[in-house]
Amino acid sequence: MNRYPLWKYLIIAVALVVGGLYAMPNLFGESPAVQVSAARASVRIDVTTVTRVEQALAAASLKPSLIQLDGNSVKARFESTDDQIKARDAMERALNPDATSPGHVVALNLLPRTPAWLASLNASPMYLGLDLRGGVHFLLQVDMPAALQRRADVLTGDLRTALREKNIRHSGVSRSGQTIDIRARDAQTADAARTLIQDQFADLDIKETVEGTDYRLSATLKPEAAQLVQENALKQNMVTLSNRINELGVAEPVIQQQGADRIVVQLPGVQDTAKAKDILGRTATLEVRLVDETTEGQAAERGGAPVPFGSERYPERDGQAVIVKRDVLLTGENLTDAQAGFDDTQQPAVHLTLDAKGARIFRDVTRENIGKRMAIILFEKGRGEVVTAPVIRSEIGGGRVQISGAMTTMEASDTALLLRAGSLAAPMEIIEERTIGPSLGAENIAKGFNSVIWGFAVIVVFMCVYYALFGVFSSLALAFNLVLLVAVLSMLQATLTLPGIAAMALALGMAIDSNVLINERVREELRRGASPQVAINTGYDTAWGTILDSNITSLIAGVALLIFGSGPVRGFAVVHCIGIVTSMFSSVFFSRGLVNFWYGRKKKLKTVSIGTVWRPDGTPAPAKAE
Amino acid sequence: MELFRIRKDIPFMRHALVLNAISTLTFLAAVFFLFSKGLNLSVEFTGGTVVEVAYEQPADLTAVRQVVESLGYAEVPVQNFGTSRDVLLRLPVREGSTSGEQSQVLIAALKVQNPAVELRRTEFVGPQVGRELVENGLKALAMVIVGIMIYLAFRFEWKYAVAAIIANLHDVVIILGFFAFFQWEFSLAVLAAVLAVLGYSVNESVVIFDRIRESFRRHRKKTTEQIIDNAITATISRTIITHGSTEIMVLSMLLFGGPTLHYFALALTIGILFGIYSSVFVAAAIAMWLGIKREDLIKSGPKKEGDPDDPNAGAMV
C-alpha cells in the first residue's frame, strides 16, 4: 500500500532536477561589471559597440572575463573591482570622446556569475530588492487634475478658434476647472456651437443650461477621453523620467507604473539622492527666448566680439552659436505637446501646442517682435542647446505654433521629440522616498541568510533526534521545500527583499508543521497497535485533510496581504503564498515518496524508525518501533 | 524520544470558565491600552521622515539631539538602533518641505557636528500614503476574517467558524495590546506578521476542530466536553512541537535578523504563543458554549460514517 507508481517518482525526480537547476544560479554570487547603454535615442548599441569596448579594454590592457551584448546594452564582467573601475574609465574615454555630450552611459554594475550553460536554460538568480543591494526608491504621484486641466486648456483654445472660423458669435469661452463654458445670447448660436462641438470635438460631452436670457453650454471631457489623457500623461512622464535617469548612469533603473497615477522609480546603487531628485524633479528644461539682434549681438554671433551684457551664447545643434537674451519668455511647462507634421505648403514642420497662459504670452511676444528671431532652447544635463531659432512671421494666437522652413522630415520629428522629452505631461510630487546605503544592504542579506540557516539547522537537528529516520525524511522535505521556493522565485524573477527572506524563514517554520502532523499521526497509529505499513498509510491519509485545511487558511491570509499590501508587505506576501504551495508539495508528496521508497518494498516490515512510540500501559506493542 | 506521555485525556474544558475569564480580562486590558496609549505607528503610516545614521564610535546621543533641536524640531525621538553606533531619528512631516529635503538638511547638520557620520538609510513617506496604508491594512484584515470564516463554515459549521475567528481575533488584539503597552513601533512588517499569525493560528484551531469531528465519530458515548478534551489531548503534542518549530525559526529571526526584523519576529512570537493558548482554551471553549453537537457534523448517513477521511465531511450543514 505504500508504493508510488513510477510516474509519481518521475514527477519527484523532475521537480528535483528542475528545482535544483533553477535554484542553482543563486549560489554563484555576483561579479563586478561595467555596463554600456545608450544615453540618447539616436545612439545605437550593437556589435560595433562590442568591438569598440573590446578595443578600449585591449588598449588599457584589461582582460574582461566576459563581454556580452544583452538587449540594448553591452556588459563586460571583471574579476576585481579594481579592474572594473579602470575599465569604466577606459570605456568612458573611448566611447564618450566629447565629455560635454556623452552618447553612452557607462555605469558600474554587478552581474550574476551564472555559468553560461545555466544561463542558456534561462536560469538566473533572484533579483535583489533595494533593501538588500542599496539604492534609492521614489514613489511619484502624477498630478492628474493638472493634466486634465491642461487638456481642457488646449481644448478651450481650439474651441475658440473653431468657433471663430465658423463665425459663431459666442459671448465668451472660458475654462473653469476641467469644464469649458461657452456662452451664447440666443438659442440659434447655442445650437450652432453645439453642432460644431459634436462634429469636431468628439472628446467632449455637452450640457446646456439657460440662465435668464443667456444660454450656457458646459463641455466636459468624456470619461474615456479623460482616461486617455491620464494614461498618456503617465506614459509621457515615464518616458521623460527615463530620459532623465539616463543621465545618472544607473545600470538597471526600474521605472514602473503603480496604480492609475503613480510611478515607482528605483535606482539600485545610487547614493546621491540629492542629485537623483534634482534630475527627476526638473520641470522646466525648455525655454523660449528672443535672439539678441543688436549689432553687438550679431557681432558676437559671428565670433570675435564678446557676448553683450544681458545676453548669453548657446550653440545650435550644428555648432553654430546663437546669442539670446537672458529673459525667459516661456518654459517647457507651458508646452503641452509637440508633433512633427507638414505646413500648408507641404513642407516639414513642427507643431507646438501651448497652454492658455503660454498662448497669451506667445501672442503678445509675437505681435511685438514680427520679423525678429526667437530661440527655443533645450537645457539638457545643465547645458543649453538651441533646438531651433525661427523668424517670427506674424502674430501667433490660439496657442498653436508652427515651426517650419529648411528642415527635413527627419529633423522635424527629431525636434518634436526633443521638445517633448523636455516636458512633463503633468507635474509630479515625490510622496515616498527611501535610501538604503550599500553597507546596510549587505548586512541585511547576511542577517536574513543567518536567520534562515540557523533556524533551519536547529529544526533539522530536533526533527532528526525526535523522529529518527522519519525526522530525516522530514528534514529532506524541508530542504527540498527551500530549494523549490528559491527556484520558483528565481523563475518568476521575483524581487527578493528582507521581508521576503523573513517570509522564507516563516514558510520553513510553518512547512514543518505538516511533517509533524504526519509523524504524530503515524506514531499514534502505531500506538494503537497498527502494523507499520498500515500506520504509515493511515497517518499520511488522515493528516492530509488537516494539512489542506490549515494551509488554505494560511493562504487566505497570504492572498489578502498580496492584494492589499504594497511595498515591503507585498514582497512578504509573494514569498509567503508561494512557500505555502511548495510546502504542500514537498512535505506531503515528496516526503511520502521518500518513505515509500525506503519502506514500501518491505512486505514484512516489523519496525519503523520514528522515535519512541510510548504506550500508556507499557505493554510491548505488536509492532515494535525503533 | 517522546516528550508527551499522557495517560488519560486531560480535562481542559473543566477549567474553561476560569481560563475564559482570564482571556476576557487580558483582552480587555489589551483594548484598554490600545485606546489609552494607542499604537506607536511607524513613519509608513503617519508620514514623515526616518533617518538612520552610523558613527565609527558609539554615538553621542545628546550631541545628536542638540543638532536636531537646533534645526527646530522639538521632541524628535533620537535612539540607538541595533548597536550603540547606529542612531535612528524620526522627523515629523513638516509643512512646506516635501520629499526628502528634511533628511538632507539633517545630514548636512550632523556632518558639521561630526564628519564621521555615515548615512545608512532614509525614508520619507508622504501623509497621503500613510492614510492609504491604514485603509488597505484594515481591508486586508477584513478579507482575512471573512475569507477564513467562509472557509470554515463550509468545511465545518458556522459555530466553528465563529469560535475560530473570535479566538484568533483575540490573539490579534492581544498582540496589538502588547505593541500599545510597550509602545513598540508598529510598522508595515508588523502588520504583515499580525495577518500571517491570524492565518497561522486559525490553522491550529482547524487541527483541533478536525480532531473534534473525528472524536465525535469514534466515541459515540462521550459527552461534548469529553470529546473536546479527547481531541485536544490527542493533538497537544503535535501542537507544542509544530509551534515550537515555527518558534525556532522566529527566534532565529529575533536573534540574527537584526533590528529591521526585530518587531516582526516579536509580533510573531507573541502571536504563536497566544495562538496555542487561544486554540486550546478559547476556540474550543467557545465552540462548546455555542453548543456544537455530533449531529452538526455527522448528518449525512452511514456512508460517511465509515469514511473519516472524506474531505467533504461536514460540508453539508
Interface residues (C-beta under 8 A of the other chain):
Chain A: D131 L139 Q141 T273 A274 K277 G281 E429 I430 I431 E432 E433 R434 T435 I436 G437 S439 L440 E443 N444 K447 G448 N450 S451 V452 W454 G455 F456 V458 I459 F462 M463 V465 Y466 L498 P499 A502 A505 L506 L508 G509 M510 I512 D513 V516 L517 E520 E524 D541 T542 W544 G545 T546 L548 D549 S550 N551 I552 T553 S554 L555 I556 A557 G558 V559 A560 L561 I563 F564 G565 S566 G567 P568 V569 F572 A573 H576 G611 T612 V613 W614 P616
Chain B: M1 E2 L3 R5 I6 R7 K8 E44 E52 A54 T98 S99 G100 S103 Q104 E118 L119 R120 R121 T122 E123 F124 V125 G126 Q128 V129 E132 L133 N136 G137 K139 A140 L141 M143 V144 G147 I148 Y151 L152 R155 L188 A189 L191 A192 L195 A196 L198 G199 Y200 V202 N203 E204 V206 V207 D210 E214 A234 T235 S237 R238 I241 T242 G244 S245 T246 E247 I248 M249 V250 L251 S252 M253 L255 F256 G257 G258 T260 L261 F264 A265 L268 P308 D309 P311
